[in-house]
Each structure stands twice: as structure tokens, then as C-alpha cells.
């Protein structure tokens, strides 16, 4: 399960501090262009979540994102981690708004954000798990973890 720490918008980029409880608890940093994430979330995922509500499946989300992006780029080129972290951020923001005003618009925003944060976390974990298995089977996992160790320990974060 993804755990969101701090997040910010820095110009045209979204920055997230996060950890993944299913692999390890090491704090990670993820920086991604904001525009494709925000456009996908607001333009594709929120309307879909409000339409399908709790019947929405991870497979429908994946198909909608790929179709909404014109079938391109290929599914593995989509920043699924960025979408999952942004969904978690939007849920927290929606909950904060609820404290000041409980309007039908806020209720809809919270409903969509709650559905999407769970589905995006599930999608990300499925993809990360499948990639882990493939890398491990190919004998590449150990090389990657050794190469990433300085980054996980805080060195080289400016390169991420």
C-alpha cells in the first residue's frame, strides 16, 4: 500500500514523498510533470468514478486512461505511480475541504477521490508486483537494488 508523505507543486511538476509498505518502508521521492497527471485525473478518472461509483474496476480505469490518451503512449509509459500518488493527494485535499463546507460538490469530489485512491493504489501495486517478478526472474532485481541503494539512503535524490 502506498503511503503519501509530503506533496507539492513546483511549477510544471508534482513532487511526492512516499513509501510502499508492500515492498519496504523506505521513503522515496517521485517527481513528475503535472499537466498529464492532472488532465488525466480531472478529465478522465473523476467523471468515470462519478459515473461508475463503487462498481468501477481497475481494468476499466486502465482502459479509460489508455483510450483517453489516444491509445498512446503504451500502458507502461503512463506514470501509474504519479496517478496513484496524485489520487491520494486529492483525497486528502477533498477531506480538508469537507471540514469547511459540506456541499453536494464536495461530497462528489470526496466520493470520486476515495474510489480513485483505492483503485490507483491497487493498479500501481499490481504493476509493481508484476515488474518485480519479471526482474527477479531475469536476474536483474539484485543489480537494480544495489544500484538504487545510495538513492534510497538519500544520496542522489536530486537526480530522480
C-alpha positions in Angstrom: 0.0 0.0 0.0 1.3 3.4 -0.9 1.7 6.0 1.9 1.8 9.6 0.9 4.1 11.9 2.8 4.5 15.5 1.7 3.5 16.6 -1.7 3.9 19.9 -3.6 3.5 21.5 -6.9 6.7 23.1 -8.2 5.9 25.0 -11.4 5.1 22.4 -14.0 6.0 19.4 -11.7 4.3 17.5 -9.0 6.6 16.3 -6.2 5.7 13.5 -3.8 7.4 11.9 -0.8 6.0 8.4 -0.4 6.7 4.9 0.8 5.4 1.5 -0.3 4.5 -0.7 2.6 4.3 -3.8 0.4 8.0 -3.7 -0.6 9.8 -1.7 2.1 9.2 1.3 4.2 12.0 3.4 2.7 11.0 6.9 1.9 11.1 7.7 -1.8 10.7 10.8 -3.8 8.7 11.0 -7.1 8.7 14.0 -9.4 6.5 14.0 -12.5 5.1 16.6 -15.0 1.9 17.9 -13.6 -0.1 18.5 -16.7 -0.6 14.9 -17.9 -1.4 13.7 -14.4 -3.9 16.5 -13.6 -5.6 16.3 -17.0 -6.0 12.5 -16.7 -7.3 12.7 -13.2 -9.7 15.6 -13.8 -10.7 14.8 -17.3 -10.9 11.0 -17.4 -10.8 9.5 -14.0 -13.1 11.7 -11.9 -16.0 11.6 -14.5 -15.6 7.8 -14.7 -15.6 7.4 -10.9 -18.7 9.5 -10.5 -20.5 7.6 -13.3 -19.5 4.0 -12.2 -19.0 4.7 -8.5 -18.1 1.6 -6.5 -18.7 -0.7 -9.5 -15.6 0.8 -11.1 -12.8 -1.8 -11.7 -9.1 -1.4 -12.1 -9.4 -2.8 -15.6 -11.9 -0.1 -16.6 -9.6 2.6 -15.2 -6.6 1.2 -17.2 -8.7 1.0 -20.4 -10.1 4.5 -19.9 -6.6 6.1 -19.2 -5.1 4.4 -22.3 -8.1 5.3 -24.5 -8.3 8.8 -23.1 -4.7 9.3 -24.1 -5.5 8.3 -27.7 -4.1 4.8 -27.2 -0.6 6.4 -26.9 1.7 6.2 -25.1 1.8 2.5 -24.4 0.4 1.5 -21.0 3.9 1.1 -19.4 4.8 4.6 -20.4 2.0 6.1 -18.4 3.0 7.3 -14.9 0.8 5.0 -12.9 2.7 5.8 -9.7 2.2 9.5 -10.3 -1.5 8.9 -10.8 -1.8 6.8 -7.6 0.1 9.4 -5.6 -2.0 12.3 -7.0 -5.2 10.4 -6.3 -4.1 10.0 -2.6 -3.3 13.8 -2.5 -6.6 14.7 -4.0 -8.4 12.6 -1.4 -6.6 14.4 1.4 -7.4 17.8 -0.1 -11.1 16.8 -0.5 -11.3 15.7 3.1 -9.8 19.1 4.1 -12.5 20.9 2.1 -15.2 18.9 3.8 -14.2 20.4 7.1 -15.1 23.9 5.9 -18.1 23.2 3.7 -20.3 20.1 3.2 -21.8 20.8 -0.2 -23.0 18.3 -2.8 -19.9 19.3 -4.9 -17.6 18.4 -2.0 -19.5 15.1 -1.5 -19.0 14.2 -5.2 -15.3 15.2 -5.0 -14.8 13.0 -1.9 -16.6 10.1 -3.5 -14.5 10.2 -6.6 -11.3 10.7 -4.7 -12.0 7.9 -2.3 -12.8 5.4 -5.2 -9.8 6.5 -7.2 -7.2 6.5 -4.4 -8.1 2.8 -3.7 -8.2 1.8 -7.4 -5.0 3.6 -8.3 -3.1 2.1 -5.4 -4.3 -1.4 -6.5 -3.3 -0.7 -10.1 0.1 0.5 -9.1 0.7 -2.4 -6.8 -0.3 -4.9 -9.4 2.1 -3.4 -12.0 4.9 -3.0 -9.5 4.4 -6.6 -8.3 4.4 -8.0 -11.9 7.5 -6.0 -12.7 9.3 -7.2 -9.6 8.6 -10.9 -10.6 9.8 -10.3 -14.1 13.0 -8.5 -13.0 13.7 -11.2 -10.4 13.2 -14.0 -12.9 15.5 -12.3 -15.3 18.2 -12.0 -12.6 18.1 -8.2 -12.7 16.5 -7.3 -9.3 19.7 -7.6 -7.3 21.6 -5.4 -9.7 18.8 -2.7 -9.5 18.6 -2.8 -5.8 22.4 -2.5 -5.4 22.4 0.5 -7.9 19.4 2.1 -6.1 20.8 1.7 -2.6 22.6 5.1 -2.5 19.4 6.8 -3.7 17.2 5.0 -1.1 19.6 6.2 1.6 19.2 9.8 0.5 22.2 10.2 -1.8 21.5 11.3 -5.4 17.9 12.3 -4.8 18.4 15.4 -7.0 18.7 13.0 -10.0 15.3 11.4 -9.5 
